[in-house]
Amino acid sequence: MHKYTIPCIATACIFAFVLGAETTSAFTFTKNLIITDKEMTDSDWMGKKAIQNFLEQQGSILATTTATDTDGKNKSVAEIIKRVADDYVLNPMLFLVLAQKESGAIVESGTMTETISERLLGFGVCDSCTYADAQQYAGITSQLESAGYAFRNTYFARIDAYGQMNGWGPGITKPTSDGIEVTPENKATAALYIYNPWVGAYGGGDSRWGANSLFQKLWQEWNPATRYPNGTLIQVDNDVYLIQEGRKRLFTSRGALLANYDPNKIVVASEFIANKYKDGAAIAYPNYALLQVPSGGVYMYVNGTKRPIASKQVLYNLGFSVEEVIPITDNEASAMPQGTVIDQDLVAVGSALIQNNATGAVAAVDENGVRHDIWSKDILLNQYPYPTFTTKTNSEFNAYPVGDPLGFKDGTLVRDTDTKTIYVIANGKKRPFTGKKAFAKYGYSWENVIKEPSRILAVHPTGKTMPKP
């Protein structure tokens, strides 16, 4: 039998309220929408390794704790949390936040206590319950299993069937146990009030408890909206990814990474952060590599697409030989989007650099024949680490139609030497950081910051301030 009206026990709530009280003013509680339904039911939010890493990073005693699971096997707490999350299609972070809110088990807990080992999630502990009542749910595995079952098979099930449980349901107004009227906007919020019908100190409720206001505060702190911008290289264990268009693209060869990117600019990230991104197409080949299919056709790999080389003569005109091609299968080729045919020279590829022999000015010419002037050596080397130029006369150089100046690659870190502001380039815009602490929390290295005056950085319009991680 499960008990379903479960405000947190006094000792756990007092502990949870004191934790982080100094930052209360920075948090605004939205009582009617604690988290979204999608967030609560995203069981893929964290993998087992990400849960373990999170526990270790937070200094939790649970990082080194094992327990007997329902199959009789001894497992790590991270394994059990992941198993319960998958079984009941719930977010693993739900259990981590509940564990902190109810028993203080996550943040620098250090030592195992009876509250953590017996009443990890406060399940079975309620205003009218006796200690004996709660004992049937004692134990780490029992707490996780009981809570998972309750959210999925009781709270959600009854809301789906009857629109409410214990008077809590989407669109239904009801006062909490600390006297605040709430109208849940979704099932997840209603379920959290069924589990714990208190608002608590962070939302203007009873100052003794953290309750649901603490739940939301922790959720927001532990699940930051911050995402790395386009062009960022992140490393998770031994895998390196390029963040591009909101997806993470795995480098499947070291050559593909080293040919076009600086490995010194890789940011080490946790599996938890990496899991925020959906997988994009893997990067198996260096940009501008030549790929040959079994039929004999040759393509140039350009920014994730395969662009057919029109003929052997064009291949020779580009300065390549057939010995430089990489054999690939038809299946590998079919997985790549096809780009336009290359039937001229490097200008058609969008990689041509030209230099004015009269003035020394340098520019890049794109595949449409448009000239993009390069204002600084740093921009040149950022875009073309090993530049080679075609010399043009002054009249030839100026005959190209002029487009926007070339800027830094997405993901580049720059500092305005006039204003001292630090930016990251994202989608062609320079996005400022709120300060040095915010910059450091992203895991960026100061050694990778390129210093330029305002007049050079003006090539990039200013974008939104990067959110605090």
C-alpha positions in Angstrom: 0.0 0.0 0.0 1.3 3.5 -0.9 0.6 6.7 1.0 0.3 9.6 -1.4 0.0 12.8 0.6 3.6 13.3 1.6 4.8 16.7 2.8 8.5 16.4 3.7 9.6 15.6 7.2 10.7 18.5 9.4 14.4 17.7 9.7 14.8 17.3 5.9 12.8 20.4 5.1 14.7 22.6 7.6 18.0 21.3 6.1 16.8 21.9 2.6 15.6 25.4 3.4 18.9 26.5 4.9 20.8 25.1 1.9 21.4 27.9 -0.6 19.3 30.5 1.4 21.8 33.2 0.6 20.7 33.1 -3.1 16.9 33.2 -2.5 16.6 36.7 -4.0 17.9 35.5 -7.3 15.0 33.0 -7.7 11.4 33.6 -8.6 9.0 30.7 -7.9 6.3 30.1 -10.4 3.8 28.2 -8.3 1.4 27.1 -11.1 4.1 25.6 -13.3 7.0 23.9 -11.4 8.3 21.9 -14.4 6.9 20.8 -17.7 5.3 17.4 -18.4 8.0 16.8 -21.0 10.8 17.5 -18.5 9.3 15.2 -15.9 8.8 12.3 -18.2 12.1 12.5 -20.2 13.8 9.3 -19.0 16.7 9.9 -21.5 17.7 13.2 -19.7 20.6 11.5 -18.1 22.4 8.2 -18.6 23.8 6.0 -15.8 27.3 7.5 -16.2 25.9 11.1 -16.2 24.0 10.4 -12.9 27.2 9.0 -11.3 29.2 12.0 -12.5 26.6 14.3 -11.1 26.6 12.6 -7.7 30.4 12.8 -7.6 30.5 16.5 -8.7 28.0 17.4 -6.0 30.0 15.6 -3.3 27.1 13.2 -2.5 27.5 10.2 -0.3 25.3 8.4 -2.8 28.2 8.4 -5.3 29.9 5.7 -3.2 26.7 4.0 -1.9 25.3 0.6 -3.1 22.0 -1.0 -2.4 20.1 -4.2 -3.2 17.8 -3.6 -6.2 14.5 -5.3 -6.8 16.2 -8.1 -8.7 18.2 -9.0 -5.6 21.5 -7.7 -7.1 23.7 -5.1 -5.4 24.0 -2.0 -7.5 25.2 1.6 -7.3 22.6 4.2 -6.5 23.1 5.7 -10.0 22.2 2.3 -11.6 19.1 2.0 -9.5 18.0 5.6 -10.2 18.4 5.0 -14.0 16.6 1.7 -13.8 13.6 3.2 -11.9 13.6 6.2 -14.3 13.4 3.9 -17.3 10.8 1.5 -15.8 8.4 4.4 -15.1 9.4 6.7 -17.9 10.4 9.5 -15.5 13.3 11.9 -15.5 16.3 10.7 -13.4 16.7 14.3 -12.3 13.3 14.1 -10.6 14.7 11.6 -8.1 17.9 13.6 -7.5 16.0 16.8 -6.8 13.6 15.0 -4.5 16.6 13.4 -2.7 18.1 16.8 -2.0 14.8 18.4 -1.0 13.7 15.6 1.3 16.9 14.3 2.9 19.8 16.6 1.8 21.4 13.6 0.2 23.0 15.2 -2.8 25.0 18.4 -2.1 28.1 17.7 0.0 26.3 15.2 2.1 29.5 13.4 2.9 28.2 11.1 5.6 25.4 8.5 5.5 22.6 9.3 7.8 19.5 7.4 8.8 17.4 10.0 7.0 19.3 9.3 3.8 19.4 5.5 4.1 15.8 5.0 5.3 13.8 8.0 3.9 15.8 9.2 0.9 12.8 10.8 -0.9 10.5 11.3 2.1 8.1 8.7 0.6 5.6 7.4 3.2 6.3 10.3 5.6 3.3 12.6 6.0 1.6 14.9 8.5 -0.7 12.1 9.8 1.7 9.2 9.3 3.4 7.4 12.2 7.1 6.3 12.1 5.8 2.7 11.8 3.7 3.7 8.8 6.8 5.1 7.0 9.0 2.0 7.8 7.3 -0.1 5.1 8.9 2.2 2.6 12.3 2.4 4.3 15.5 1.9 2.3 17.0 3.6 -0.7 15.7 1.2 -3.3 12.2 1.1 -1.7 12.1 4.9 -1.7 13.0 5.2 -5.4 10.8 2.4 -6.5 7.8 3.6 -4.5 8.1 7.1 -5.7 8.5 6.0 -9.3 5.4 3.8 -9.1 3.4 6.6 -7.4 4.2 9.3 -10.0 3.6 7.1 -13.0 0.9 4.6 -12.0 -1.1 6.5 -9.4 -0.7 10.3 -9.7 -0.6 10.5 -13.5 -3.1 7.6 -13.9 -5.7 9.2 -11.6 -5.3 12.6 -13.2 -5.7 11.0 -16.6 -8.8 9.1 -15.4 -10.5 11.6 -13.1 -8.8 14.9 -13.8 -7.5 15.1 -10.3 -6.2 13.3 -7.2 -6.6 14.6 -3.7 -8.1 17.7 -5.2 -4.9 18.4 -7.3 -5.2 18.5 -11.0 -4.5 20.8 -14.0 -6.8 23.9 -14.0 -8.1 23.2 -10.5 -7.4 25.8 -7.8 -6.6 24.5 -4.3 -4.8 26.0 -1.3 -1.5 24.3 -0.2 -0.9 23.2 3.3 0.9 26.5 3.9 -2.1 28.5 2.7 -1.2 29.5 -0.8 -3.8 29.1 -3.6 -2.3 27.2 -6.6 -3.8 26.3 -10.0 -1.5 23.7 -11.6 -1.1 24.2 -15.3 0.0 20.7 -16.1 0.1 17.1 -14.7 3.7 17.4 -13.6 3.0 20.3 -11.3 -0.2 18.7 -10.0 1.7 15.5 -9.2 4.4 17.4 -7.3 1.7 19.0 -5.1 0.1 15.6 -4.6 3.5 14.3 -3.5 4.1 17.4 -1.3 1.3 19.9 -0.8 3.4 22.7 0.4 4.9 25.8 -1.4 7.6 26.4 1.2 10.0 29.2 1.9 11.3 30.1 -1.6 7.7 30.9 -2.8 6.3 32.8 0.2 5.0 29.8 2.0 5.9 28.2 5.3 9.5 29.4 6.1 10.3 26.1 7.8 10.2 24.0 4.7 11.8 24.1 1.2 9.0 22.0 -0.3 8.0 22.6 -3.9 9.6 26.1 -4.2 12.9 24.4 -3.3 12.2 21.7 -5.8 11.9 24.3 -8.6 14.9 26.2 -7.4 17.1 23.1 -7.5 15.7 22.0 -10.8 16.6 25.3 -12.4 20.1 25.4 -10.8 20.9 21.8 -11.8 19.3 21.9 -15.2 20.6 25.2 -16.7 19.1 26.5 -19.9 22.7 27.4 -20.9 23.8 25.7 -24.1 27.2 25.9 -25.8 27.0 28.0 -28.9 27.7 26.8 -32.5 31.3 26.0 -33.2 32.2 24.9 -29.7 34.2 21.7 -29.3 33.3 19.6 -26.3 34.9 16.4 -25.0 33.0 13.8 -23.0 35.3 11.0 -21.8 37.3 10.1 -25.0 34.7 11.5 -27.5 35.0 14.9 -29.0 32.0 16.7 -30.5 31.3 19.8 -32.6 28.2 21.7 -31.5 26.4 22.8 -34.6 22.8 23.9 -35.1 21.9 22.7 -31.6 23.2 19.2 -32.2 26.4 17.4 -31.2 28.4 15.9 -34.1 30.9 13.2 -33.1 34.4 13.2 -34.7 35.0 9.6 -35.7 38.5 10.3 -36.9 41.3 12.3 -35.3 42.2 13.6 -38.8 38.8 15.1 -39.2 39.3 17.0 -36.0 42.9 18.1 -36.5 42.5 19.2 -40.1 40.0 21.9 -39.4 39.9 22.6 -35.6 42.3 23.5 -32.8 42.3 20.7 -30.2 43.5 23.2 -27.6 40.1 24.8 -27.7 38.2 21.7 -26.6 36.0 22.2 -23.6 35.6 19.3 -21.2 31.9 18.6 -20.5 30.0 16.1 -18.5 27.8 13.4 -20.1 24.9 15.2 -18.5 25.6 18.4 -20.4 26.2 16.4 -23.6 22.9 14.6 -23.3 21.2 18.0 -23.7 22.0 17.8 -27.4 20.6 15.5 -29.9 23.1 13.6 -32.1 23.9 15.1 -35.4 25.7 13.6 -38.4 29.2 12.3 -37.4 32.2 14.0 -38.8 34.4 11.4 -40.4 36.5 13.3 -42.8 38.5 16.5 -42.9 36.9 19.4 -44.7 37.8 19.5 -48.4 38.8 15.8 -48.3 38.4 13.9 -51.6 36.1 10.8 -51.4 35.7 8.2 -54.0 32.7 5.8 -54.3 33.1 2.3 -55.8 31.7 3.4 -59.2 34.8 5.8 -59.5 33.0 9.1 -58.9 34.9 11.6 -56.8 33.4 14.0 -54.3 34.8 16.8 -52.2 33.6 16.8 -48.6 32.6 20.4 -47.8 31.0 21.3 -44.5 29.2 18.0 -44.2 28.0 17.7 -47.8 29.5 15.7 -50.7 30.1 17.9 -53.8 30.7 16.0 -57.0 34.0 16.8 -58.9 32.9 17.3 -62.5 35.9 15.7 -64.2 39.5 14.5 -63.7 40.6 17.8 -65.4 38.8 19.8 -62.7 40.4 17.6 -60.1 43.8 18.4 -61.5 42.9 22.1 -61.8 42.2 22.1 -58.1 45.7 20.9 -57.4 44.8 17.4 -56.3 45.8 14.0 -57.7 43.8 10.7 -57.7 46.3 9.3 -55.1 44.7 11.7 -52.5 41.2 10.3 -52.6 39.7 8.3 -49.7 37.6 5.3 -50.7 34.1 5.2 -49.2 31.2 2.8 -49.6 28.0 3.6 -51.4 26.2 3.5 -48.0 28.5 6.1 -46.5 28.1 8.3 -49.6 24.3 8.0 -49.5 24.2 9.2 -45.8 25.8 12.5 -46.8 23.7 15.3 -48.3 24.8 16.2 -51.9 25.9 19.7 -52.7 26.4 21.5 -56.0 28.9 20.3 -58.6 32.4 21.7 -58.6 33.2 22.4 -62.2 35.8 25.2 -62.0 38.4 25.9 -59.4 38.7 26.6 -55.7 36.6 29.6 -56.0 33.7 27.3 -56.6 34.5 25.5 -53.4 34.4 28.6 -51.4 38.0 28.3 -50.1 39.9 30.6 -52.3 42.1 33.3 -50.7 43.3 36.2 -52.9 45.8 38.9 -52.2 46.1 42.3 -53.8 49.7 42.6 -55.1 49.5 46.4 -54.9 48.1 46.9 -51.4 48.7 43.6 -49.7 45.0 43.4 -48.9 43.7 39.8 -48.3 40.2 38.5 -49.0 38.3 35.2 -49.2 36.2 34.5 -52.3 33.1 32.4 -51.8 31.5 29.9 -54.2 29.4 32.7 -55.7 32.5 34.7 -56.6 31.8 37.3 -53.8 34.8 38.9 -52.1 34.9 39.0 -48.3 37.7 41.2 -47.0 39.8 40.0 -44.0 40.5 42.8 -41.6 43.1 41.2 -39.3 45.7 38.4 -39.3 43.8 36.8 -36.3 40.7 36.4 -38.4 42.7 35.0 -41.3 44.5 32.3 -39.2 41.3 31.6 -37.3 39.5 30.7 -40.6 42.5 29.4 -42.5 45.2 28.0 -40.2 47.5 27.2 -43.3 46.6 30.0 -45.8 47.7 30.0 -49.4 47.0 32.9 -51.7 46.3 33.6 -55.3 47.9 36.9 -56.2 45.7 39.4 -58.1 46.4 42.7 -59.6 44.7 45.7 -58.1 42.1 45.8 -60.9 41.5 42.1 -60.7 41.1 42.2 -56.9 38.6 45.1 -57.1 36.6 43.5 -59.9 35.1 41.0 -57.5 31.7 42.0 -56.0 32.2 42.9 -52.3 30.2 41.1 -49.6 30.4 41.4 -45.8 33.9 41.2 -44.3 34.9 37.8 -43.0 34.6 37.3 -39.3 35.8 34.7 -36.8 34.5 31.1 -36.8 31.6 30.3 -34.5 32.8 29.2 -31.1 35.8 31.6 -31.1 36.4 33.5 -27.9 37.4 37.2 -28.3 38.1 40.1 -26.0 37.5 43.7 -26.9 40.7 45.5 -25.9 38.9 48.8 -25.8 35.9 47.8 -23.6 37.5 44.7 -22.0 34.3 42.8 -22.8 34.7 39.1 -23.5 32.6 37.5 -26.2 31.9 34.1 -27.8 31.1 34.1 -31.5 27.8 32.3 -32.2 25.9 32.3 -35.5 28.0 35.2 -36.6 27.2 37.4 -33.6 29.4 38.3 -30.7 27.7 37.3 -27.5 29.0 38.9 -24.3 29.5 37.1 -21.0 28.2 38.6 -17.8 31.6 38.5 -16.3 34.7 36.4 -15.6 32.9 34.0 -13.3 30.3 33.2 -15.9 33.0 32.7 -18.5 35.0 30.4 -16.3 31.9 28.2 -15.5 31.6 27.3 -19.1 34.9 25.6 -18.9 36.6 28.0 -21.4 40.3 28.7 -21.2 41.7 32.2 -21.0 44.6 31.1 -23.2 42.1 30.7 -26.1 40.8 34.3 -26.0 41.8 36.4 -29.0 42.3 40.1 -28.3 41.1 42.6 -30.9 40.0 46.3 -30.8 36.4 47.3 -31.2 36.9 48.3 -34.9 37.8 44.8 -35.8 35.1 43.1 -33.7 32.6 45.4 -35.3 32.5 42.8 -38.1 30.2 40.9 -35.8 26.9 42.4 -34.6 26.3 42.1 -30.9 24.0 39.3 -29.8 22.2 38.4 -26.6 24.2 38.1 -23.4 25.3 34.5 -22.7 23.2 33.1 -19.8 24.9 32.2 -16.5 25.6 28.5 -16.5 
